[in-house]
Amino acid sequence: MSFRFRQFTIEDEQSTLRVGTDSMLLGSWANPGNAKRILDIGTGCGVLALMMAQKSDAEIEAIDIDQASQMEALLNFSNSPWSARLKAIHESVQAFAERATAGFDFIITNPPYFSNSLKSQSLRMNRARHDDSLSFTELAGISSRLLTTDGILSLILPTILAERLQLTCKAHGLFLSRSLKVSAHPATSPKRTLMEFTKNKINHPATSDLTIRDSAGKFMSEYLALTGCFHNF
């Protein structure tokens, strides 16, 4: 299926991780700043890498263990205005980290988070959604090793897992710098939390909340403002 953003188009039929609300939220909220090198872990169709390309002048490496996803990301990159700065790599993050020789200023990921839960019959989907292929401990350790001194890790998770990841990151020298709790509607509790981590300890991380739709089902103005540079409303 094709998704038309303001400055690029995404095809995602072949990818294990497709365009969705989580990627829209994370790509819109993440702030790569003046990053020169960005890593997208588990890129899927490449949507987060493309959103970071629109937001920065960085060289971006996007990796995925699933070859069909990597090939589709490569197609999406080649059709974008930033093809010269985007690279799609078919490899596990563990193997990539072993051979990486330079640090990244910014790492972004929508990581697998299902643990000890019922799996589908698709190995591809299990790799993308279950933490067998990338545990929180591995993600934190690899991110800590690959980030530059002032680098940032930016990600999204179900809110019920946010504290566990925060503790895991802390054990690897990564500290929460800001977060955003997201609710679907005013009457519902937050289902997603967006988080950024740095190697610099923050005594009082910036925290905020966002509701996507009002009680009538219309997008809230705050959500429209956050995603406006990507959404075609």
C-alpha positions as CSV (number, residue, x, y, z in Angstrom):
1,M,0.0,0.0,0.0
2,S,1.3,3.5,-0.8
3,F,1.3,6.2,1.8
4,R,1.8,9.8,0.6
5,F,3.6,12.1,3.1
6,R,4.2,15.7,2.4
7,Q,7.7,15.2,0.9
8,F,7.9,11.5,0.2
9,T,5.9,8.3,-0.6
10,I,6.1,4.9,1.2
11,E,5.4,1.5,-0.1
12,D,5.0,-1.0,2.8
13,E,3.3,-4.2,1.5
14,Q,6.5,-6.3,1.7
15,S,7.7,-5.1,5.1
16,T,7.2,-6.7,8.5
17,L,6.9,-3.2,10.1
18,R,4.6,-0.9,8.1
19,V,3.4,2.7,8.4
20,G,1.3,3.2,11.4
21,T,0.4,5.6,14.3
22,D,3.5,4.5,16.3
23,S,5.9,5.4,13.5
24,M,4.1,8.6,12.8
25,L,4.3,9.6,16.5
26,L,7.9,8.6,16.9
27,G,9.2,10.2,13.7
28,S,7.3,13.4,14.4
29,W,8.4,13.7,18.0
30,A,12.1,12.5,17.6
31,N,14.6,15.4,17.4
32,P,17.8,14.5,15.6
33,G,19.0,18.1,15.9
34,N,22.4,18.6,14.2
35,A,23.2,14.8,14.0
36,K,25.7,13.9,11.4
37,R,25.2,10.1,11.6
38,I,21.8,8.4,12.3
39,L,21.0,4.7,12.8
40,D,17.5,3.3,12.4
41,I,17.3,-0.1,14.0
42,G,14.7,-2.4,12.5
43,T,13.8,0.0,9.7
44,G,11.0,-2.1,8.1
45,C,9.7,-0.1,5.1
46,G,12.1,2.7,6.0
47,V,9.5,5.3,7.2
48,L,11.5,6.4,10.3
49,A,14.7,6.8,8.3
50,L,12.9,8.9,5.8
51,M,11.3,11.1,8.5
52,M,14.8,11.7,10.0
53,A,16.1,12.5,6.5
54,Q,13.5,15.1,6.1
55,K,14.3,16.5,9.6
56,S,18.1,16.6,9.3
57,D,21.2,16.7,7.0
58,A,22.5,13.4,8.5
59,E,23.9,10.3,6.8
60,I,21.4,7.6,7.7
61,E,22.0,3.8,8.0
62,A,18.8,1.8,8.3
63,I,19.2,-1.9,9.2
64,D,16.7,-4.8,9.2
65,I,17.2,-8.5,9.8
66,D,14.3,-9.2,7.2
67,Q,15.5,-9.0,3.6
68,A,12.2,-8.2,2.1
69,S,11.8,-5.3,4.4
70,Q,15.3,-4.1,3.6
71,M,14.6,-4.3,-0.1
72,E,11.4,-2.3,0.2
73,A,13.2,0.3,2.3
74,L,15.9,0.5,-0.4
75,L,13.1,1.2,-3.0
76,N,11.5,3.8,-0.8
77,F,14.9,5.5,-0.2
78,S,15.8,5.5,-3.9
79,N,12.5,7.2,-4.7
80,S,13.0,9.9,-2.1
81,P,14.6,13.4,-2.3
82,W,17.4,12.2,0.1
83,S,18.5,8.9,-1.6
84,A,22.2,10.0,-1.5
85,R,22.1,10.1,2.4
86,L,20.1,6.9,3.0
87,K,21.5,3.4,3.1
88,A,19.4,0.2,3.7
89,I,21.3,-2.8,5.2
90,H,20.2,-6.4,5.5
91,E,21.8,-7.5,8.8
92,S,21.0,-8.1,12.5
93,V,21.7,-5.3,14.8
94,Q,24.1,-7.5,16.7
95,A,26.2,-8.3,13.7
96,F,26.1,-4.6,12.6
97,A,27.3,-3.5,16.0
98,E,30.2,-5.9,16.0
99,R,31.6,-4.4,12.8
100,A,30.6,-0.7,13.4
101,T,33.7,1.5,13.6
102,A,32.3,4.9,14.2
103,G,29.6,6.3,16.6
104,F,26.2,7.5,15.8
105,D,24.8,10.9,17.0
106,F,21.2,9.6,17.0
107,I,19.6,6.2,17.1
108,I,15.9,5.7,16.4
109,T,13.9,2.5,16.7
110,N,10.4,1.1,17.1
111,P,11.7,-2.1,18.8
112,P,10.2,-5.5,19.2
113,Y,8.6,-5.8,22.6
114,F,6.5,-8.9,22.9
115,S,8.0,-11.3,25.4
116,N,7.0,-14.9,26.3
117,S,3.7,-14.4,24.4
118,L,1.8,-16.3,21.7
119,K,3.6,-16.2,18.3
120,S,2.3,-16.3,14.8
121,Q,3.3,-18.9,12.3
122,S,5.4,-16.3,10.4
123,L,9.0,-16.3,11.4
124,R,9.4,-12.8,9.8
125,M,6.6,-11.3,11.9
126,N,8.0,-13.0,15.1
127,R,11.4,-11.5,14.5
128,A,9.9,-8.0,14.0
129,R,7.5,-8.1,17.0
130,H,9.0,-10.4,19.6
131,D,12.1,-9.6,21.7
132,D,13.8,-13.0,21.0
133,S,15.8,-11.3,18.2
134,L,16.5,-8.1,20.2
135,S,16.0,-8.0,24.0
136,F,15.8,-4.7,25.9
137,T,19.2,-5.6,27.4
138,E,20.7,-6.0,24.0
139,L,19.1,-2.8,22.7
140,A,20.4,-0.8,25.6
141,G,23.9,-2.3,25.5
142,I,24.3,-1.9,21.7
143,S,22.9,1.7,21.8
144,S,25.2,2.6,24.6
145,R,28.2,1.2,22.7
146,L,27.3,2.9,19.3
147,L,26.2,6.3,20.5
148,T,28.6,9.2,20.6
149,T,29.2,11.0,23.9
150,D,26.3,13.4,23.4
151,G,24.3,10.9,21.3
152,I,20.5,10.3,21.7
153,L,18.4,7.1,21.6
154,S,14.8,7.7,20.6
155,L,12.1,5.1,20.7
156,I,8.4,4.2,21.4
157,L,7.0,1.4,23.5
158,P,3.8,0.3,25.2
159,T,3.5,2.4,28.4
160,I,3.4,-0.7,30.6
161,L,7.0,-1.5,29.4
162,A,8.4,2.0,29.7
163,E,9.7,1.7,33.3
164,R,11.4,-1.7,32.6
165,L,13.2,-0.3,29.6
166,Q,14.2,2.8,31.6
167,L,15.8,0.7,34.3
168,T,17.6,-1.5,31.7
169,C,19.0,1.6,29.9
170,K,20.2,3.1,33.2
171,A,22.1,-0.1,33.9
172,H,23.9,0.5,30.6
173,G,24.7,4.2,31.2
174,L,21.7,5.6,29.3
175,F,19.4,8.1,31.2
176,L,16.0,9.3,30.3
177,S,16.1,12.9,29.0
178,R,12.4,13.4,27.9
179,S,9.3,11.4,27.4
180,L,5.8,11.7,26.0
181,K,2.8,9.6,27.1
182,V,0.2,9.1,24.4
183,S,-3.6,8.4,24.8
184,A,-5.9,7.5,22.0
185,H,-8.9,9.4,23.4
186,P,-9.5,11.7,26.4
187,A,-11.1,9.0,28.5
188,T,-8.4,6.4,28.0
189,S,-5.1,5.8,29.8
190,P,-1.8,6.2,27.9
191,K,-1.0,3.2,25.7
192,R,2.3,4.4,24.3
193,T,5.3,6.2,25.7
194,L,7.9,7.9,23.6
195,M,11.3,8.2,25.3
196,E,14.7,9.7,24.6
197,F,17.9,8.6,26.4
198,T,21.4,10.1,26.6
199,K,24.7,9.3,28.3
200,N,24.3,12.4,30.4
201,K,22.3,12.0,33.6
202,I,19.2,14.2,33.7
203,N,17.9,15.0,37.2
204,H,14.5,16.1,36.0
205,P,13.6,14.6,32.5
206,A,11.1,16.6,30.5
207,T,7.7,14.8,30.6
208,S,4.5,15.6,28.7
209,D,1.2,14.1,27.5
210,L,-0.6,13.9,24.2
211,T,-4.1,12.8,23.2
212,I,-4.6,11.8,19.6
213,R,-8.4,12.2,19.1
214,D,-11.1,14.1,20.9
215,S,-14.3,12.5,22.2
216,A,-15.9,13.0,18.8
217,G,-13.1,11.1,17.0
218,K,-11.4,14.2,15.5
219,F,-7.7,14.7,15.6
220,M,-6.7,17.0,18.5
221,S,-4.9,20.2,17.6
222,E,-1.8,19.1,19.5
223,Y,-1.5,15.9,17.4
224,L,-2.0,17.9,14.2
225,A,0.7,20.3,15.3
226,L,3.1,17.5,16.1
227,T,2.7,15.6,12.9
228,G,1.9,18.5,10.6
229,C,5.2,18.5,8.7
230,F,4.5,14.9,7.5
231,H,0.8,14.4,7.4
232,N,-1.4,15.3,4.4
233,F,-4.6,16.4,6.2
